[in-house]
């Protein structure tokens, strides 16, 4: 927020402000939708599968992103009203906690997408051994490792965010992980056709292959939405760190609020993809709402 205000002094670009009503509505919708995903998976025992646990991990990351931007906006409003001082010790710790939550949300989303991609890869190319390779216990261990690593990294990066040695690895991690997932995708789609021929003689192979490819397409949509929603904000962080005085960088940073809103839009779009692409989730939602009525 301070960098956005500062950018107005060195550029003619007008700062784009998202109305608070729109901001909080988008945030609340994202939190509620992802909460519904978690409740649906917990209530339906048929969804107690590694794939849906990885989806729950992504839903938690989306909720953290919406919660982070909501709390940050509330604290900014309190600062403008004079209830909080920008340079107090308590406010500094609060700011570090907010930064840690943001980084945790970003890292959690990246590694959850990576886990979902790996799960789809195993499902497609090791279909006959999938249940031996990706057991429920192994999936829980993977999630525990992911969130332990993300929590430790988010705290370390938030505490040393002003060091270039900390900012560079964090910003490099984002494109590297995205490139890795994209390469995994390309490999998946190139080999899917040849793999389908090998299992064509097996019963229900066509239906099984079609289901697996549908899961791969769903993951492709996840990845595209994630890039569109998070990349502008990550670019904002890079520009704010390395060229805050450049008029062109400052002009881009004037849309700070729009980039923040995009993060929360990601939390809204992901659950819609879940519900639209998964018949099991759709049936669970119908049962939940019918019981509520």
C-alpha positions as a Markdown table, in Angstrom:
| # | Residue | x | y | z |
|---|---|---|---|---|
| 1 | Unk | 0.0 | 0.0 | 0.0 |
| 2 | Unk | 2.8 | 2.4 | 0.8 |
| 3 | Unk | 4.6 | 1.6 | -2.5 |
| 4 | Unk | 1.3 | 2.2 | -4.3 |
| 5 | Unk | 0.9 | 5.6 | -2.7 |
| 6 | Unk | 4.6 | 6.4 | -3.5 |
| 7 | Unk | 4.2 | 5.5 | -7.1 |
| 8 | Unk | 1.6 | 8.3 | -7.6 |
| 9 | Unk | 4.4 | 10.8 | -6.9 |
| 10 | Unk | 6.6 | 9.7 | -9.8 |
| 11 | Unk | 4.0 | 8.7 | -12.4 |
| 12 | Unk | 1.0 | 10.3 | -14.1 |
| 13 | Unk | -0.9 | 7.1 | -13.9 |
| 14 | Unk | -4.0 | 7.3 | -11.7 |
| 15 | Unk | -4.3 | 4.6 | -9.0 |
| 16 | Unk | -7.1 | 2.2 | -9.6 |
| 17 | Unk | -9.1 | 1.6 | -6.5 |
| 18 | Unk | -11.5 | -1.3 | -6.1 |
| 19 | Unk | -14.7 | -0.4 | -4.1 |
| 20 | Unk | -14.6 | -1.9 | -0.6 |
| 21 | Unk | -18.1 | -3.4 | -1.1 |
| 22 | Unk | -16.9 | -5.3 | -4.2 |
| 23 | Unk | -13.7 | -6.3 | -2.4 |
| 24 | Unk | -15.3 | -7.8 | 0.6 |
| 25 | Unk | -18.1 | -9.5 | -1.4 |
| 26 | Unk | -15.5 | -11.3 | -3.6 |
| 27 | Unk | -13.5 | -12.3 | -0.5 |
| 28 | Unk | -16.5 | -13.7 | 1.3 |
| 29 | Unk | -17.7 | -15.6 | -1.8 |
| 30 | Unk | -14.3 | -17.2 | -2.2 |
| 31 | Unk | -14.1 | -18.3 | 1.5 |
| 32 | Unk | -17.6 | -19.7 | 1.5 |
| 33 | Unk | -17.2 | -21.6 | -1.8 |
| 34 | Unk | -13.9 | -23.3 | -0.7 |
| 35 | Unk | -15.4 | -24.0 | 2.7 |
| 36 | Unk | -18.2 | -25.9 | 0.9 |
| 37 | Unk | -15.6 | -28.0 | -1.0 |
| 38 | Unk | -14.0 | -29.0 | 2.3 |
| 39 | Unk | -17.4 | -29.8 | 3.9 |
| 40 | Unk | -18.4 | -31.9 | 0.9 |
| 41 | Unk | -15.3 | -34.0 | 0.9 |
| 42 | Unk | -15.5 | -34.5 | 4.7 |
| 43 | Unk | -19.2 | -35.6 | 4.5 |
| 44 | Unk | -19.0 | -37.9 | 1.5 |
| 45 | Unk | -16.9 | -41.0 | 2.2 |
| 46 | Unk | -16.7 | -41.7 | -1.5 |
| 47 | Unk | -14.6 | -38.6 | -1.8 |
| 48 | Unk | -12.0 | -39.8 | 0.7 |
| 49 | Unk | -9.5 | -40.3 | -2.1 |
| 50 | Unk | -6.0 | -38.8 | -2.6 |
| 51 | Unk | -7.1 | -36.7 | -5.6 |
| 52 | Unk | -9.8 | -35.0 | -3.5 |
| 53 | Unk | -7.5 | -34.5 | -0.6 |
| 54 | Unk | -5.1 | -32.6 | -2.9 |
| 55 | Unk | -8.1 | -30.6 | -4.1 |
| 56 | Unk | -8.9 | -29.8 | -0.4 |
| 57 | Unk | -5.3 | -28.6 | 0.0 |
| 58 | Unk | -5.8 | -26.2 | -3.0 |
| 59 | Unk | -9.1 | -25.0 | -1.5 |
| 60 | Unk | -7.4 | -24.2 | 1.9 |
| 61 | Unk | -4.7 | -22.3 | 0.0 |
| 62 | Unk | -7.4 | -20.3 | -1.8 |
| 63 | Unk | -9.2 | -19.6 | 1.5 |
| 64 | Unk | -5.9 | -18.3 | 3.0 |
| 65 | Unk | -5.5 | -16.0 | -0.1 |
| 66 | Unk | -8.9 | -14.5 | 0.3 |
| 67 | Unk | -8.5 | -14.2 | 4.1 |
| 68 | Unk | -5.2 | -12.5 | 3.7 |
| 69 | Unk | -6.5 | -9.8 | 1.4 |
| 70 | Unk | -9.6 | -9.3 | 3.6 |
| 71 | Unk | -7.6 | -8.8 | 6.8 |
| 72 | Unk | -5.1 | -6.6 | 5.0 |
| 73 | Unk | -7.8 | -4.4 | 3.7 |
| 74 | Unk | -9.4 | -4.2 | 7.1 |
| 75 | Unk | -6.1 | -3.1 | 8.7 |
| 76 | Unk | -5.5 | -0.5 | 5.9 |
| 77 | Unk | -9.0 | 1.0 | 6.7 |
| 78 | Unk | -8.2 | 1.1 | 10.4 |
| 79 | Unk | -4.9 | 2.8 | 9.6 |
| 80 | Unk | -6.6 | 5.4 | 7.5 |
| 81 | Unk | -9.2 | 6.0 | 10.3 |
| 82 | Unk | -6.3 | 6.5 | 12.8 |
| 83 | Unk | -6.9 | 3.4 | 15.0 |
| 84 | Unk | -3.6 | 1.9 | 14.0 |
| 85 | Unk | -0.2 | 3.5 | 13.5 |
| 86 | Unk | 1.9 | 2.3 | 10.5 |
| 87 | Unk | 5.2 | 2.2 | 12.4 |
| 88 | Unk | 4.2 | 0.7 | 15.7 |
| 89 | Unk | 5.8 | -2.5 | 17.0 |
| 90 | Unk | 2.5 | -4.3 | 17.1 |
| 91 | Unk | 1.7 | -3.2 | 13.6 |
| 92 | Unk | 5.1 | -4.4 | 12.3 |
| 93 | Unk | 4.5 | -7.9 | 13.7 |
| 94 | Unk | 0.9 | -7.8 | 12.3 |
| 95 | Unk | 2.3 | -6.9 | 8.9 |
| 96 | Unk | 4.8 | -9.8 | 9.1 |
| 97 | Unk | 2.0 | -12.2 | 10.0 |
| 98 | Unk | 0.0 | -11.0 | 7.0 |
| 99 | Unk | 2.9 | -11.4 | 4.7 |
| 100 | Unk | 3.5 | -14.9 | 6.0 |
| 101 | Unk | -0.1 | -15.7 | 5.3 |
| 102 | Unk | 0.2 | -14.4 | 1.7 |
| 103 | Unk | 3.3 | -16.4 | 1.1 |
| 104 | Unk | 1.8 | -19.5 | 2.7 |
| 105 | Unk | -1.2 | -19.2 | 0.3 |
| 106 | Unk | 0.9 | -18.8 | -2.8 |
| 107 | Unk | 3.3 | -21.7 | -1.9 |
| 108 | Unk | 0.4 | -23.9 | -0.8 |
| 109 | Unk | -1.4 | -23.3 | -4.2 |
| 110 | Unk | 1.8 | -24.0 | -6.2 |
| 111 | Unk | 2.6 | -27.2 | -4.4 |
| 112 | Unk | -1.0 | -28.4 | -4.3 |
| 113 | Unk | -1.2 | -27.9 | -8.1 |
| 114 | Unk | 2.0 | -29.9 | -8.4 |
| 115 | Unk | 0.6 | -32.7 | -6.2 |
| 116 | Unk | -2.6 | -32.8 | -8.3 |
| 117 | Unk | -0.5 | -32.8 | -11.5 |
| 118 | Unk | 1.6 | -35.7 | -10.2 |
| 119 | Unk | -1.6 | -37.6 | -9.2 |
| 120 | Unk | -3.1 | -37.2 | -12.6 |
| 121 | Unk | 0.2 | -38.3 | -14.2 |
| 122 | Unk | 0.2 | -41.5 | -12.1 |
| 123 | Unk | -3.5 | -42.1 | -12.9 |
| 124 | Unk | -3.0 | -41.9 | -16.6 |
| 125 | Unk | 0.3 | -43.7 | -17.1 |
| 126 | Unk | 0.3 | -46.1 | -14.1 |
| 127 | Unk | -3.5 | -46.8 | -14.0 |
| 128 | Unk | -3.2 | -50.5 | -13.1 |
| 129 | Unk | -0.8 | -49.7 | -10.2 |
| 130 | Unk | -2.3 | -46.4 | -9.1 |
| 131 | Unk | -3.9 | -47.6 | -5.9 |
| 132 | Unk | -0.6 | -49.2 | -4.9 |
| 133 | Unk | 1.5 | -46.2 | -5.7 |
| 134 | Unk | -0.8 | -43.4 | -4.4 |
| 135 | Unk | -2.3 | -44.8 | -1.2 |
| 136 | Unk | -4.4 | -42.6 | 1.2 |
| 137 | Unk | -1.6 | -42.7 | 3.8 |
| 138 | Unk | 1.0 | -41.7 | 1.3 |
| 139 | Unk | -1.2 | -38.8 | 0.1 |
| 140 | Unk | -1.5 | -37.6 | 3.7 |
| 141 | Unk | 2.2 | -37.8 | 4.2 |
| 142 | Unk | 2.8 | -35.8 | 1.1 |
| 143 | Unk | 0.4 | -33.1 | 2.2 |
| 144 | Unk | 2.0 | -33.0 | 5.7 |
| 145 | Unk | 5.4 | -32.4 | 4.1 |
| 146 | Unk | 4.0 | -29.8 | 1.7 |
| 147 | Unk | 2.4 | -27.7 | 4.4 |
| 148 | Unk | 5.3 | -28.1 | 6.8 |
| 149 | Unk | 7.7 | -26.8 | 4.1 |
| 150 | Unk | 5.3 | -24.0 | 3.1 |
| 151 | Unk | 4.7 | -22.9 | 6.7 |
| 152 | Unk | 8.5 | -22.8 | 7.4 |
| 153 | Unk | 9.3 | -21.1 | 4.2 |
| 154 | Unk | 6.5 | -18.5 | 4.6 |
| 155 | Unk | 7.8 | -17.5 | 8.1 |
| 156 | Unk | 11.4 | -17.3 | 6.9 |
| 157 | Unk | 10.6 | -15.3 | 3.8 |
| 158 | Unk | 8.3 | -12.9 | 5.8 |
| 159 | Unk | 11.0 | -12.3 | 8.4 |
| 160 | Unk | 13.8 | -11.7 | 5.9 |
| 161 | Unk | 11.7 | -10.2 | 3.1 |
| 162 | Unk | 14.0 | -7.1 | 2.8 |
| 163 | Unk | 17.0 | -9.3 | 1.9 |
| 164 | Unk | 17.6 | -9.7 | -1.8 |
| 165 | Unk | 18.9 | -13.2 | -1.2 |
| 166 | Unk | 15.4 | -14.0 | 0.1 |
| 167 | Unk | 13.3 | -12.3 | -2.5 |
| 168 | Unk | 15.1 | -13.8 | -5.5 |
| 169 | Unk | 14.7 | -17.5 | -4.6 |
| 170 | Unk | 11.0 | -16.8 | -3.8 |
| 171 | Unk | 10.3 | -15.1 | -7.1 |
| 172 | Unk | 12.3 | -17.6 | -9.1 |
| 173 | Unk | 10.3 | -20.5 | -7.5 |
| 174 | Unk | 7.1 | -19.3 | -9.0 |
| 175 | Unk | 8.1 | -19.5 | -12.7 |
| 176 | Unk | 10.2 | -22.7 | -12.2 |
| 177 | Unk | 7.3 | -24.6 | -10.6 |
| 178 | Unk | 4.9 | -23.4 | -13.3 |
| 179 | Unk | 7.4 | -24.5 | -16.0 |
| 180 | Unk | 7.8 | -27.9 | -14.4 |
| 181 | Unk | 4.0 | -28.4 | -14.2 |
| 182 | Unk | 3.7 | -27.3 | -17.9 |
| 183 | Unk | 6.4 | -29.8 | -18.9 |
| 184 | Unk | 4.6 | -32.5 | -17.0 |
| 185 | Unk | 1.4 | -31.6 | -18.9 |
| 186 | Unk | 3.1 | -31.7 | -22.3 |
| 187 | Unk | 4.5 | -35.1 | -21.5 |
| 188 | Unk | 1.1 | -36.3 | -20.3 |
| 189 | Unk | -0.7 | -35.3 | -23.5 |
| 190 | Unk | 2.0 | -36.5 | -25.9 |
| 191 | Unk | 2.1 | -39.9 | -24.4 |
| 192 | Unk | -1.6 | -40.3 | -23.6 |
| 193 | Unk | -2.5 | -41.5 | -27.1 |
| 194 | Unk | 0.2 | -44.1 | -27.3 |
| 195 | Unk | -0.7 | -45.3 | -23.8 |
| 196 | Unk | -4.3 | -45.6 | -24.7 |
| 197 | Unk | -3.4 | -48.0 | -27.5 |
| 198 | Unk | -1.5 | -50.3 | -25.0 |
| 199 | Unk | -4.5 | -50.7 | -22.7 |
| 200 | Unk | -7.2 | -50.7 | -25.5 |
| 201 | Unk | -7.6 | -54.5 | -25.1 |
| 202 | Unk | -8.5 | -54.2 | -21.4 |
| 203 | Unk | -12.2 | -54.0 | -20.3 |
| 204 | Unk | -13.6 | -50.5 | -19.8 |
| 205 | Unk | -10.2 | -49.0 | -20.9 |
| 206 | Unk | -11.9 | -46.5 | -23.2 |
| 207 | Unk | -14.1 | -45.1 | -20.4 |
| 208 | Unk | -11.2 | -45.2 | -17.9 |
| 209 | Unk | -8.9 | -43.3 | -20.3 |
| 210 | Unk | -11.5 | -40.8 | -21.1 |
| 211 | Unk | -12.0 | -40.1 | -17.4 |
| 212 | Unk | -8.3 | -39.7 | -16.8 |
| 213 | Unk | -8.0 | -37.3 | -19.7 |
| 214 | Unk | -10.9 | -35.3 | -18.3 |
| 215 | Unk | -9.0 | -35.0 | -15.0 |
| 216 | Unk | -5.9 | -33.8 | -16.9 |
| 217 | Unk | -8.0 | -31.2 | -18.8 |
| 218 | Unk | -9.5 | -30.0 | -15.4 |
| 219 | Unk | -6.0 | -29.6 | -14.1 |
| 220 | Unk | -5.0 | -27.6 | -17.2 |
| 221 | Unk | -7.9 | -25.2 | -16.5 |
| 222 | Unk | -6.7 | -24.9 | -12.8 |
| 223 | Unk | -3.2 | -24.0 | -14.0 |
| 224 | Unk | -4.4 | -21.4 | -16.5 |
| 225 | Unk | -6.7 | -19.7 | -13.9 |
| 226 | Unk | -3.9 | -19.8 | -11.3 |
| 227 | Unk | -1.4 | -18.1 | -13.7 |
| 228 | Unk | -3.9 | -15.4 | -14.7 |
| 229 | Unk | -4.8 | -14.6 | -11.1 |
| 230 | Unk | -1.5 | -14.8 | -9.3 |
| 231 | Unk | 1.1 | -13.8 | -11.9 |
| 232 | Unk | 0.1 | -10.0 | -11.9 |
| 233 | Unk | 0.6 | -9.8 | -8.1 |
| 234 | Unk | 3.9 | -11.7 | -8.2 |
| 235 | Unk | 5.1 | -9.2 | -10.9 |
| 236 | Unk | 4.0 | -6.4 | -8.7 |
| 237 | Unk | 6.2 | -7.8 | -5.9 |
| 238 | Unk | 9.2 | -8.0 | -8.3 |
| 239 | Unk | 8.7 | -4.4 | -9.6 |
| 240 | Unk | 8.2 | -3.0 | -6.1 |
| 241 | Unk | 11.5 | -4.6 | -5.0 |
| 242 | Unk | 13.8 | -4.0 | -8.0 |
| 243 | Unk | 12.5 | -0.8 | -9.7 |
| 244 | Unk | 10.1 | 1.1 | -7.5 |
| 245 | Unk | 11.4 | 4.5 | -8.8 |
| 246 | Unk | 10.9 | 3.7 | -12.5 |
| 247 | Unk | 7.9 | 5.5 | -13.9 |
| 248 | Unk | 6.8 | 2.5 | -15.9 |
| 249 | Unk | 7.1 | 0.2 | -12.9 |
| 250 | Unk | 5.2 | 2.7 | -10.8 |
| 251 | Unk | 2.5 | 3.0 | -13.4 |
| 252 | Unk | 2.0 | -0.8 | -13.2 |
| 253 | Unk | 2.0 | -0.7 | -9.4 |
| 254 | Unk | -0.9 | 1.8 | -9.6 |
| 255 | Unk | -3.2 | -1.2 | -10.2 |
| 256 | Unk | -2.2 | -2.8 | -6.9 |
| 257 | Unk | -5.8 | -3.2 | -5.8 |
| 258 | Unk | -6.9 | -4.9 | -9.0 |
| 259 | Unk | -4.1 | -7.4 | -8.7 |
| 260 | Unk | -5.1 | -8.2 | -5.1 |
| 261 | Unk | -8.7 | -8.7 | -6.3 |
| 262 | Unk | -7.6 | -11.2 | -8.9 |
| 263 | Unk | -6.1 | -13.4 | -6.2 |
| 264 | Unk | -9.5 | -13.5 | -4.5 |
| 265 | Unk | -11.2 | -14.2 | -7.9 |
| 266 | Unk | -9.0 | -17.3 | -8.1 |
| 267 | Unk | -10.6 | -18.5 | -4.9 |
| 268 | Unk | -14.0 | -18.1 | -6.5 |
| 269 | Unk | -13.2 | -19.7 | -9.9 |
| 270 | Unk | -11.5 | -22.9 | -8.5 |
| 271 | Unk | -14.6 | -24.2 | -6.6 |
| 272 | Unk | -16.7 | -23.6 | -9.7 |
| 273 | Unk | -14.4 | -25.7 | -11.7 |
| 274 | Unk | -14.6 | -28.5 | -9.1 |
| 275 | Unk | -18.4 | -28.4 | -9.1 |
| 276 | Unk | -18.7 | -28.2 | -12.9 |
| 277 | Unk | -16.1 | -30.9 | -13.7 |
| 278 | Unk | -16.8 | -33.5 | -10.9 |
| 279 | Unk | -20.1 | -35.4 | -11.0 |
| 280 | Unk | -19.4 | -36.7 | -7.5 |
| 281 | Unk | -19.0 | -33.3 | -6.0 |
| 282 | Unk | -22.2 | -32.0 | -7.8 |
| 283 | Unk | -24.2 | -34.9 | -6.3 |
| 284 | Unk | -22.7 | -34.2 | -2.9 |
| 285 | Unk | -23.7 | -30.5 | -3.1 |
| 286 | Unk | -27.2 | -31.4 | -4.2 |
| 287 | Unk | -27.6 | -33.7 | -1.2 |
| 288 | Unk | -26.2 | -31.0 | 1.1 |
| 289 | Unk | -28.6 | -28.3 | -0.1 |
| 290 | Unk | -31.6 | -30.7 | -0.1 |
| 291 | Unk | -30.9 | -31.7 | 3.5 |
| 292 | Unk | -30.5 | -28.0 | 4.4 |
| 293 | Unk | -33.9 | -27.3 | 3.0 |
